[in-house]
Amino acid sequence: MSDEAPTQAGKPLLERVAVQYFARRSERQPKAPIAPATNDAVHVLNADERRAMRSVQRGAIVRSAVAGALSGLVAAVAEVWAQPLAPEGTPLFSKGSLEFWLVVGVATGVASVLEILYLSWDILRSTHELSRAAGLELFGPNREASDDALVDALARAALELPNPLEHPSGINARRESSKLRLLAASLAYKAKVGVTSFVLKLLLRRVLARVLVRGTLQTLLPFVGVPVTAAWNALVTWWVLREARIRAMGPSAVKQLVDVIFSDAPALSEAGRVSAARAVAASIVRTQDLHPNLTALLDEVMRHVKHTGRAELDDVGEFLKGLRALTAEERRLSLQVLAIACVVDGRFSARERTLWNDAMEAVGKPLDTLELEQLRVAFVRGDGLADDVLRAL
């Protein structure tokens, strides 16, 4: 197949730009290093790979914190410089206030735009480096169709773009979601830096007012945003690269684990095949996110069970009810698939814990999430995934 990245008109513009950037960067870089002594799977990280990935992450986090601090510093200096334009007591709707906010707004806006452009480029570059450090070749002579989905997933992770809401099989990740709750979560995410800086300023105003004269306080307060912006940038960069790492390792882990559990599986009835696919769909609905690793898992499971897609898959109630009607071997397979689904996105949320406990209760098994948490940690660390844990379910 061609080394070039496919162009799909249906993708968001930013995602297309990121994919093309990955493709161009891959052409200029040597083949991703894979330790010759181990030649292990992508999701199993050896010592050299761990060291290289930590170096990439550490560098990106430091650079993002510095960029945030510089951006906050520009805004703070502009605010201090413009304070004489609107001394304390100046009416809000006055020429002085207008000039003050114009200076602060322009300086903050320019600094923020430059910061965002730099961070977007640097995180894209770091995401590509992270995938190479793991031994993943995004573009190459052995490129497969499934690689397109992985490249798209890494591009979305780097730019913090949302995942698709629906799968071609008809699964809707937001089936059980409250629109009001989703809106509140989105607003809270967007306001994280501004709200944190505002609250911190209020607290410092109360504390510092007791020990500093008013003039000094007015001069220091604008600089509160400097460490706040730096800290948030560092945290967000850590989170983005962690997610990119999980997505890079996901398809490899999914293929291995699905092959393990289906190698032990008996011949499945139609109900058993549907239940295995519903196990993944139920996890997607409960996480409220069509995570690319879950998409890869769903596609891999549906390939094994040869599911036609005629049955509705994303009804969690039907999945739990159907477990009781399966044979013991089919129930075991569905629980094994559900276990993979609960950990392969790197999270084990409260809603997934509830789903797991409901499934265990439905088949009369004791409630225990310890093994799943151990499985999740092993996957995120790159230790490989314990086949014996799945086989023990």
C-alpha positions as a Markdown table, in Angstrom:
| # | Residue | x | y | z |
|---|---|---|---|---|
| 1 | Met | 0.0 | 0.0 | 0.0 |
| 2 | Ser | 1.0 | 3.6 | -0.5 |
| 3 | Asp | 3.0 | 5.4 | 2.3 |
| 4 | Glu | 0.9 | 8.5 | 1.8 |
| 5 | Ala | -1.8 | 9.4 | 4.3 |
| 6 | Pro | -5.3 | 9.1 | 2.8 |
| 7 | Thr | -7.3 | 12.3 | 2.5 |
| 8 | Gln | -10.9 | 11.9 | 3.7 |
| 9 | Ala | -13.2 | 14.8 | 3.1 |
| 10 | Gly | -15.4 | 13.9 | 6.0 |
| 11 | Lys | -12.6 | 14.5 | 8.6 |
| 12 | Pro | -12.5 | 17.8 | 10.5 |
| 13 | Leu | -10.0 | 20.2 | 9.0 |
| 14 | Leu | -7.6 | 20.1 | 12.0 |
| 15 | Glu | -7.6 | 16.4 | 12.0 |
| 16 | Arg | -6.7 | 16.3 | 8.3 |
| 17 | Val | -3.9 | 18.9 | 8.9 |
| 18 | Ala | -2.5 | 16.8 | 11.8 |
| 19 | Val | -2.5 | 13.6 | 9.7 |
| 20 | Gln | -0.7 | 15.3 | 6.9 |
| 21 | Tyr | 1.8 | 16.6 | 9.4 |
| 22 | Phe | 2.4 | 13.0 | 10.7 |
| 23 | Ala | 2.8 | 11.8 | 7.1 |
| 24 | Arg | 5.4 | 14.5 | 6.2 |
| 25 | Arg | 7.3 | 14.0 | 9.4 |
| 26 | Ser | 7.4 | 10.2 | 8.9 |
| 27 | Glu | 9.0 | 10.7 | 5.5 |
| 28 | Arg | 11.8 | 12.7 | 7.0 |
| 29 | Gln | 12.4 | 10.4 | 10.0 |
| 30 | Pro | 14.2 | 7.0 | 10.0 |
| 31 | Lys | 12.2 | 3.9 | 10.6 |
| 32 | Ala | 10.9 | 3.7 | 14.2 |
| 33 | Pro | 13.4 | 1.9 | 16.4 |
| 34 | Ile | 12.4 | -1.6 | 17.7 |
| 35 | Ala | 14.7 | -3.3 | 20.2 |
| 36 | Pro | 16.4 | -6.2 | 18.2 |
| 37 | Ala | 16.8 | -8.2 | 21.3 |
| 38 | Thr | 13.1 | -8.3 | 22.1 |
| 39 | Asn | 11.2 | -7.4 | 19.0 |
| 40 | Asp | 8.1 | -7.2 | 21.3 |
| 41 | Ala | 4.6 | -6.1 | 20.5 |
| 42 | Val | 3.9 | -2.3 | 20.5 |
| 43 | His | 1.9 | -2.5 | 23.8 |
| 44 | Val | 4.8 | -4.2 | 25.6 |
| 45 | Leu | 7.4 | -1.5 | 26.5 |
| 46 | Asn | 11.0 | -2.6 | 27.1 |
| 47 | Ala | 13.5 | -0.5 | 29.2 |
| 48 | Asp | 14.8 | 1.5 | 26.2 |
| 49 | Glu | 11.3 | 2.3 | 25.0 |
| 50 | Arg | 10.2 | 3.4 | 28.4 |
| 51 | Arg | 13.3 | 5.7 | 28.7 |
| 52 | Ala | 12.7 | 7.2 | 25.3 |
| 53 | Met | 9.0 | 7.8 | 26.0 |
| 54 | Arg | 9.7 | 9.4 | 29.4 |
| 55 | Ser | 12.2 | 11.7 | 27.7 |
| 56 | Val | 9.7 | 12.8 | 25.1 |
| 57 | Gln | 7.0 | 13.4 | 27.7 |
| 58 | Arg | 9.3 | 15.3 | 30.1 |
| 59 | Gly | 10.5 | 17.6 | 27.4 |
| 60 | Ala | 7.0 | 18.4 | 26.1 |
| 61 | Ile | 5.7 | 19.1 | 29.6 |
| 62 | Val | 8.6 | 21.5 | 30.4 |
| 63 | Arg | 8.1 | 23.3 | 27.1 |
| 64 | Ser | 4.4 | 23.7 | 27.6 |
| 65 | Ala | 4.9 | 25.0 | 31.1 |
| 66 | Val | 7.4 | 27.6 | 29.9 |
| 67 | Ala | 5.1 | 28.6 | 27.1 |
| 68 | Gly | 2.2 | 29.1 | 29.5 |
| 69 | Ala | 4.4 | 31.1 | 31.9 |
| 70 | Leu | 5.5 | 33.4 | 29.1 |
| 71 | Ser | 2.0 | 33.9 | 27.9 |
| 72 | Gly | 0.8 | 34.7 | 31.4 |
| 73 | Leu | 3.7 | 37.0 | 31.9 |
| 74 | Val | 2.8 | 39.0 | 28.8 |
| 75 | Ala | -0.7 | 39.4 | 30.0 |
| 76 | Ala | 0.4 | 40.4 | 33.6 |
| 77 | Val | 2.9 | 43.0 | 32.3 |
| 78 | Ala | 0.3 | 44.5 | 30.1 |
| 79 | Glu | -2.1 | 44.7 | 33.0 |
| 80 | Val | 0.4 | 46.4 | 35.3 |
| 81 | Trp | 1.5 | 48.8 | 32.5 |
| 82 | Ala | -2.2 | 49.7 | 31.8 |
| 83 | Gln | -3.2 | 50.2 | 35.4 |
| 84 | Pro | -2.5 | 54.0 | 35.4 |
| 85 | Leu | -5.1 | 54.3 | 32.6 |
| 86 | Ala | -7.8 | 53.1 | 35.0 |
| 87 | Pro | -6.9 | 53.8 | 38.6 |
| 88 | Glu | -9.0 | 52.3 | 41.4 |
| 89 | Gly | -12.4 | 53.9 | 41.4 |
| 90 | Thr | -12.5 | 54.4 | 37.7 |
| 91 | Pro | -16.1 | 53.8 | 36.4 |
| 92 | Leu | -16.4 | 50.6 | 34.4 |
| 93 | Phe | -18.0 | 52.4 | 31.4 |
| 94 | Ser | -15.4 | 55.1 | 30.9 |
| 95 | Lys | -12.6 | 56.0 | 28.5 |
| 96 | Gly | -10.0 | 55.0 | 31.0 |
| 97 | Ser | -11.5 | 51.5 | 31.5 |
| 98 | Leu | -12.0 | 51.1 | 27.8 |
| 99 | Glu | -8.3 | 51.9 | 27.2 |
| 100 | Phe | -7.2 | 49.6 | 30.0 |
| 101 | Trp | -9.2 | 46.6 | 28.7 |
| 102 | Leu | -8.1 | 47.3 | 25.1 |
| 103 | Val | -4.5 | 47.1 | 26.1 |
| 104 | Val | -4.9 | 44.0 | 28.3 |
| 105 | Gly | -7.2 | 42.3 | 25.8 |
| 106 | Val | -4.9 | 42.8 | 22.8 |
| 107 | Ala | -1.8 | 41.7 | 24.7 |
| 108 | Thr | -3.5 | 38.7 | 26.2 |
| 109 | Gly | -5.1 | 37.7 | 22.8 |
| 110 | Val | -1.9 | 37.9 | 20.8 |
| 111 | Ala | 0.0 | 36.0 | 23.5 |
| 112 | Ser | -2.7 | 33.3 | 23.8 |
| 113 | Val | -2.9 | 32.8 | 20.0 |
| 114 | Leu | 0.9 | 32.4 | 19.8 |
| 115 | Glu | 0.9 | 30.0 | 22.8 |
| 116 | Ile | -1.9 | 27.9 | 21.3 |
| 117 | Leu | -0.2 | 27.6 | 17.9 |
| 118 | Tyr | 3.1 | 26.7 | 19.5 |
| 119 | Leu | 1.6 | 24.1 | 21.8 |
| 120 | Ser | -0.5 | 22.5 | 19.0 |
| 121 | Trp | 2.7 | 22.1 | 16.9 |
| 122 | Asp | 4.8 | 20.9 | 19.8 |
| 123 | Ile | 2.3 | 18.3 | 21.1 |
| 124 | Leu | 1.8 | 17.0 | 17.5 |
| 125 | Arg | 5.5 | 16.6 | 17.2 |
| 126 | Ser | 5.8 | 15.0 | 20.6 |
| 127 | Thr | 2.9 | 12.6 | 19.8 |
| 128 | His | 4.7 | 11.5 | 16.7 |
| 129 | Glu | 7.9 | 11.0 | 18.6 |
| 130 | Leu | 6.1 | 9.1 | 21.3 |
| 131 | Ser | 4.7 | 6.6 | 18.8 |
| 132 | Arg | 8.1 | 6.1 | 17.3 |
| 133 | Ala | 9.6 | 5.5 | 20.7 |
| 134 | Ala | 7.1 | 2.7 | 21.3 |
| 135 | Gly | 8.3 | 1.1 | 18.0 |
| 136 | Leu | 5.1 | 2.1 | 16.1 |
| 137 | Glu | 5.6 | 2.9 | 12.4 |
| 138 | Leu | 2.6 | 5.1 | 11.4 |
| 139 | Phe | 3.4 | 5.2 | 7.7 |
| 140 | Gly | 5.5 | 2.6 | 5.8 |
| 141 | Pro | 5.5 | 0.0 | 3.1 |
| 142 | Asn | 3.5 | -2.5 | 5.3 |
| 143 | Arg | 0.7 | 0.0 | 6.0 |
| 144 | Glu | -2.7 | -1.5 | 6.5 |
| 145 | Ala | -6.2 | 0.0 | 6.4 |
| 146 | Ser | -6.5 | -0.3 | 10.2 |
| 147 | Asp | -3.5 | 2.0 | 10.5 |
| 148 | Asp | -5.6 | 4.9 | 9.2 |
| 149 | Ala | -7.8 | 4.7 | 12.2 |
| 150 | Leu | -4.8 | 4.7 | 14.6 |
| 151 | Val | -3.3 | 7.8 | 12.9 |
| 152 | Asp | -6.6 | 9.6 | 13.1 |
| 153 | Ala | -6.9 | 8.6 | 16.8 |
| 154 | Leu | -3.5 | 10.0 | 17.6 |
| 155 | Ala | -4.2 | 13.2 | 15.7 |
| 156 | Arg | -7.4 | 13.7 | 17.7 |
| 157 | Ala | -5.6 | 13.0 | 20.9 |
| 158 | Ala | -2.8 | 15.5 | 20.2 |
| 159 | Leu | -5.3 | 18.3 | 19.3 |
| 160 | Glu | -7.8 | 17.3 | 22.0 |
| 161 | Leu | -10.5 | 16.8 | 19.3 |
| 162 | Pro | -13.6 | 14.8 | 20.3 |
| 163 | Asn | -14.0 | 11.2 | 19.3 |
| 164 | Pro | -16.9 | 10.2 | 16.9 |
| 165 | Leu | -20.2 | 9.7 | 18.6 |
| 166 | Glu | -21.5 | 6.8 | 16.6 |
| 167 | His | -20.0 | 3.5 | 15.2 |
| 168 | Pro | -21.1 | 2.2 | 11.8 |
| 169 | Ser | -22.9 | -0.7 | 13.6 |
| 170 | Gly | -25.3 | 1.9 | 15.1 |
| 171 | Ile | -23.8 | 2.2 | 18.6 |
| 172 | Asn | -24.3 | 5.6 | 20.1 |
| 173 | Ala | -21.8 | 6.4 | 22.8 |
| 174 | Arg | -24.2 | 9.1 | 24.3 |
| 175 | Arg | -27.2 | 6.8 | 24.5 |
| 176 | Glu | -27.5 | 7.2 | 28.3 |
| 177 | Ser | -26.0 | 10.7 | 28.5 |
| 178 | Ser | -27.7 | 13.8 | 29.8 |
| 179 | Lys | -27.2 | 16.7 | 27.4 |
| 180 | Leu | -27.2 | 19.2 | 30.2 |
| 181 | Arg | -24.4 | 17.3 | 32.0 |
| 182 | Leu | -22.4 | 17.1 | 28.8 |
| 183 | Leu | -22.7 | 20.9 | 28.3 |
| 184 | Ala | -21.7 | 21.6 | 31.9 |
| 185 | Ala | -18.6 | 19.4 | 31.6 |
| 186 | Ser | -17.6 | 21.1 | 28.3 |
| 187 | Leu | -18.0 | 24.6 | 29.8 |
| 188 | Ala | -16.0 | 23.6 | 32.9 |
| 189 | Tyr | -13.2 | 22.2 | 30.7 |
| 190 | Lys | -13.0 | 25.4 | 28.6 |
| 191 | Ala | -13.0 | 27.7 | 31.7 |
| 192 | Lys | -10.4 | 25.7 | 33.6 |
| 193 | Val | -7.6 | 28.3 | 33.4 |
| 194 | Gly | -9.6 | 31.4 | 33.6 |
| 195 | Val | -11.7 | 30.3 | 36.6 |
| 196 | Thr | -8.7 | 28.9 | 38.5 |
| 197 | Ser | -6.8 | 32.2 | 38.0 |
| 198 | Phe | -9.8 | 34.2 | 39.1 |
| 199 | Val | -10.4 | 32.2 | 42.2 |
| 200 | Leu | -6.7 | 32.2 | 43.1 |
| 201 | Lys | -6.7 | 36.0 | 42.7 |
| 202 | Leu | -9.6 | 36.4 | 45.1 |
| 203 | Leu | -7.9 | 34.2 | 47.7 |
| 204 | Leu | -4.6 | 36.0 | 47.4 |
| 205 | Arg | -6.3 | 39.3 | 47.6 |
| 206 | Arg | -7.7 | 38.3 | 51.0 |
| 207 | Val | -4.4 | 36.8 | 52.3 |
| 208 | Leu | -2.0 | 39.3 | 50.9 |
| 209 | Ala | -4.1 | 42.3 | 51.9 |
| 210 | Arg | -3.2 | 41.5 | 55.5 |
| 211 | Val | 0.5 | 41.7 | 55.0 |
| 212 | Leu | 1.1 | 44.0 | 52.0 |
| 213 | Val | 0.3 | 47.6 | 51.3 |
| 214 | Arg | -2.4 | 48.2 | 48.7 |
| 215 | Gly | 0.0 | 49.4 | 46.0 |
| 216 | Thr | 2.2 | 46.3 | 46.2 |
| 217 | Leu | -0.9 | 44.1 | 46.2 |
| 218 | Gln | -2.2 | 45.7 | 43.0 |
| 219 | Thr | 1.1 | 45.1 | 41.3 |
| 220 | Leu | 1.5 | 41.5 | 42.3 |
| 221 | Leu | -2.0 | 40.2 | 41.6 |
| 222 | Pro | -1.8 | 40.2 | 37.8 |
| 223 | Phe | 1.2 | 37.8 | 38.0 |
| 224 | Val | -0.9 | 35.1 | 39.7 |
| 225 | Gly | -1.9 | 33.9 | 36.2 |
| 226 | Val | 1.7 | 33.1 | 35.4 |
| 227 | Pro | 2.2 | 30.0 | 37.5 |
| 228 | Val | -1.5 | 29.0 | 37.1 |
| 229 | Thr | -1.2 | 29.0 | 33.3 |
| 230 | Ala | 2.1 | 27.1 | 33.4 |
| 231 | Ala | 0.7 | 24.5 | 35.8 |
| 232 | Trp | -2.4 | 23.9 | 33.7 |
| 233 | Asn | -0.3 | 23.6 | 30.5 |
| 234 | Ala | 2.0 | 21.1 | 32.1 |
| 235 | Leu | -1.0 | 19.1 | 33.4 |
| 236 | Val | -2.9 | 19.1 | 30.1 |
| 237 | Thr | 0.2 | 18.2 | 28.1 |
| 238 | Trp | 0.9 | 15.3 | 30.5 |
| 239 | Trp | -2.7 | 14.1 | 30.0 |
| 240 | Val | -2.7 | 14.5 | 26.2 |
| 241 | Leu | 0.5 | 12.5 | 25.8 |
| 242 | Arg | -0.7 | 9.9 | 28.3 |
| 243 | Glu | -3.8 | 9.5 | 26.1 |
| 244 | Ala | -1.6 | 9.4 | 22.9 |
| 245 | Arg | 0.5 | 6.7 | 24.4 |
| 246 | Ile | -2.6 | 4.6 | 25.4 |
| 247 | Arg | -4.0 | 5.0 | 21.8 |
| 248 | Ala | -0.7 | 4.0 | 20.3 |
| 249 | Met | -0.6 | 0.8 | 22.4 |
| 250 | Gly | -4.3 | 0.0 | 22.1 |
| 251 | Pro | -4.7 | -1.9 | 18.8 |
| 252 | Ser | -1.7 | -4.2 | 19.6 |
| 253 | Ala | -3.1 | -5.0 | 23.0 |
| 254 | Val | -6.6 | -5.6 | 21.6 |
| 255 | Lys | -5.5 | -8.0 | 19.0 |
| 256 | Gln | -3.4 | -10.1 | 21.4 |
| 257 | Leu | -6.1 | -10.3 | 24.1 |
| 258 | Val | -9.0 | -11.0 | 21.7 |
| 259 | Asp | -6.9 | -13.8 | 20.1 |
| 260 | Val | -6.2 | -15.2 | 23.6 |
| 261 | Ile | -9.8 | -15.4 | 24.7 |
| 262 | Phe | -11.3 | -16.6 | 21.4 |
| 263 | Ser | -8.6 | -19.3 | 21.1 |
| 264 | Asp | -10.2 | -20.9 | 24.2 |
| 265 | Ala | -13.8 | -20.2 | 23.2 |
| 266 | Pro | -16.2 | -22.9 | 22.1 |
| 267 | Ala | -18.5 | -22.7 | 19.1 |
| 268 | Leu | -20.9 | -19.8 | 19.9 |
| 269 | Ser | -24.6 | -19.6 | 19.5 |
| 270 | Glu | -26.2 | -16.5 | 17.9 |
| 271 | Ala | -27.0 | -15.2 | 21.4 |
| 272 | Gly | -23.4 | -15.8 | 22.4 |
| 273 | Arg | -22.0 | -13.9 | 19.4 |
| 274 | Val | -24.4 | -11.0 | 20.0 |
| 275 | Ser | -23.5 | -10.9 | 23.7 |
| 276 | Ala | -19.8 | -10.7 | 23.0 |
| 277 | Ala | -20.3 | -7.6 | 20.8 |
| 278 | Arg | -22.8 | -6.1 | 23.3 |
| 279 | Ala | -20.1 | -6.4 | 26.0 |
| 280 | Val | -18.0 | -3.8 | 24.2 |
| 281 | Ala | -21.0 | -1.7 | 23.2 |
| 282 | Ala | -22.1 | -1.6 | 26.9 |
| 283 | Ser | -18.7 | -0.3 | 27.9 |
| 284 | Ile | -18.8 | 2.4 | 25.2 |
| 285 | Val | -22.3 | 3.6 | 26.4 |
| 286 | Arg | -21.2 | 3.7 | 30.0 |
| 287 | Thr | -18.0 | 5.6 | 29.3 |
| 288 | Gln | -20.0 | 7.9 | 27.0 |
| 289 | Asp | -17.1 | 7.9 | 24.6 |
| 290 | Leu | -16.3 | 6.0 | 21.4 |
| 291 | His | -12.7 | 5.7 | 22.4 |
| 292 | Pro | -10.5 | 4.4 | 19.4 |
| 293 | Asn | -9.3 | 1.5 | 21.5 |
| 294 | Leu | -12.9 | 0.5 | 22.2 |
| 295 | Thr | -13.6 | 0.9 | 18.5 |
| 296 | Ala | -10.7 | -1.4 | 17.6 |
| 297 | Leu | -11.9 | -3.9 | 20.2 |
| 298 | Leu | -15.4 | -3.9 | 18.8 |
| 299 | Asp | -14.2 | -4.4 | 15.3 |
| 300 | Glu | -11.9 | -7.2 | 16.4 |
| 301 | Val | -14.7 | -8.9 | 18.4 |
| 302 | Met | -17.2 | -8.6 | 15.5 |
| 303 | Arg | -14.6 | -10.1 | 13.1 |
| 304 | His | -14.3 | -13.1 | 15.4 |
| 305 | Val | -18.0 | -13.6 | 16.0 |
| 306 | Lys | -18.9 | -12.8 | 12.4 |
| 307 | His | -21.7 | -10.5 | 13.7 |
| 308 | Thr | -24.0 | -9.2 | 11.0 |
| 309 | Gly | -25.0 | -6.1 | 12.8 |
| 310 | Arg | -28.7 | -6.8 | 12.7 |
| 311 | Ala | -29.2 | -6.8 | 16.4 |
| 312 | Glu | -29.3 | -3.7 | 18.5 |
| 313 | Leu | -26.0 | -3.7 | 20.5 |
| 314 | Asp | -25.9 | -0.6 | 22.7 |
| 315 | Asp | -28.7 | -1.5 | 25.1 |
| 316 | Val | -27.0 | -2.2 | 28.4 |
| 317 | Gly | -30.1 | -3.7 | 29.9 |
| 318 | Glu | -30.4 | -6.2 | 27.1 |
| 319 | Phe | -26.7 | -7.1 | 27.6 |
| 320 | Leu | -27.2 | -7.8 | 31.3 |
| 321 | Lys | -30.4 | -9.7 | 30.8 |
| 322 | Gly | -28.9 | -11.8 | 28.0 |
| 323 | Leu | -26.0 | -12.9 | 30.1 |
| 324 | Arg | -28.3 | -15.1 | 32.2 |
| 325 | Ala | -29.5 | -17.0 | 29.2 |
| 326 | Leu | -26.1 | -18.0 | 27.9 |
| 327 | Thr | -24.2 | -21.2 | 28.5 |
| 328 | Ala | -21.4 | -21.1 | 31.1 |
| 329 | Glu | -18.7 | -20.9 | 28.4 |
| 330 | Glu | -20.5 | -18.1 | 26.5 |
| 331 | Arg | -21.0 | -16.1 | 29.7 |
| 332 | Arg | -17.3 | -16.5 | 30.5 |
| 333 | Leu | -16.4 | -15.2 | 27.0 |
| 334 | Ser | -18.7 | -12.2 | 27.3 |
| 335 | Leu | -17.2 | -11.3 | 30.7 |
| 336 | Gln | -13.7 | -11.6 | 29.3 |
| 337 | Val | -14.6 | -9.2 | 26.5 |
| 338 | Leu | -16.1 | -6.8 | 29.0 |
| 339 | Ala | -13.0 | -7.0 | 31.1 |
| 340 | Ile | -10.8 | -5.9 | 28.1 |
| 341 | Ala | -13.3 | -3.2 | 27.3 |
| 342 | Cys | -13.2 | -1.8 | 30.9 |
| 343 | Val | -9.4 | -1.4 | 30.8 |
| 344 | Val | -8.2 | -0.9 | 27.2 |
| 345 | Asp | -9.0 | 2.9 | 27.2 |
| 346 | Gly | -6.7 | 3.4 | 30.2 |
| 347 | Arg | -9.6 | 4.3 | 32.5 |
| 348 | Phe | -11.8 | 2.3 | 34.8 |
| 349 | Ser | -14.5 | 4.8 | 35.6 |
| 350 | Ala | -17.2 | 4.5 | 38.3 |
| 351 | Arg | -19.9 | 3.8 | 35.7 |
| 352 | Glu | -17.7 | 1.0 | 34.3 |
| 353 | Arg | -17.3 | -0.4 | 37.8 |
| 354 | Thr | -21.0 | -0.4 | 38.2 |
| 355 | Leu | -21.4 | -2.1 | 34.8 |
| 356 | Trp | -18.9 | -4.8 | 35.8 |
| 357 | Asn | -20.5 | -5.4 | 39.2 |
| 358 | Asp | -24.0 | -5.6 | 37.5 |
| 359 | Ala | -22.6 | -8.2 | 35.1 |
| 360 | Met | -21.0 | -10.2 | 37.8 |
| 361 | Glu | -24.2 | -10.1 | 39.9 |
| 362 | Ala | -26.2 | -11.1 | 36.8 |
| 363 | Val | -24.2 | -14.4 | 36.5 |
| 364 | Gly | -24.0 | -15.0 | 40.3 |
| 365 | Lys | -20.3 | -14.3 | 40.7 |
| 366 | Pro | -18.7 | -12.4 | 43.6 |
| 367 | Leu | -18.1 | -8.6 | 43.1 |
| 368 | Asp | -14.4 | -7.9 | 42.7 |
| 369 | Thr | -12.7 | -5.3 | 40.6 |
| 370 | Leu | -9.1 | -5.7 | 41.9 |
| 371 | Glu | -8.0 | -7.9 | 39.0 |
| 372 | Leu | -9.4 | -5.5 | 36.5 |
| 373 | Glu | -7.6 | -2.6 | 38.1 |
| 374 | Gln | -4.4 | -4.6 | 38.0 |
| 375 | Leu | -5.0 | -5.4 | 34.3 |
| 376 | Arg | -5.5 | -1.7 | 33.6 |
| 377 | Val | -2.4 | -0.6 | 35.4 |
| 378 | Ala | -0.3 | -3.2 | 33.6 |
| 379 | Phe | -1.7 | -2.0 | 30.2 |
| 380 | Val | -1.0 | 1.7 | 30.9 |
| 381 | Arg | 2.5 | 1.0 | 32.1 |
| 382 | Gly | 3.3 | -1.1 | 29.1 |
| 383 | Asp | 4.0 | -4.2 | 31.1 |
| 384 | Gly | 1.9 | -6.3 | 28.7 |
| 385 | Leu | -1.4 | -7.8 | 29.7 |
| 386 | Ala | -1.7 | -10.9 | 31.8 |
| 387 | Asp | -3.4 | -13.6 | 29.8 |
| 388 | Asp | -3.9 | -15.7 | 33.0 |
| 389 | Val | -6.1 | -12.9 | 34.5 |
| 390 | Leu | -8.5 | -13.1 | 31.6 |
| 391 | Arg | -8.4 | -16.9 | 31.5 |
| 392 | Ala | -9.2 | -17.0 | 35.3 |
| 393 | Leu | -12.5 | -15.1 | 34.8 |
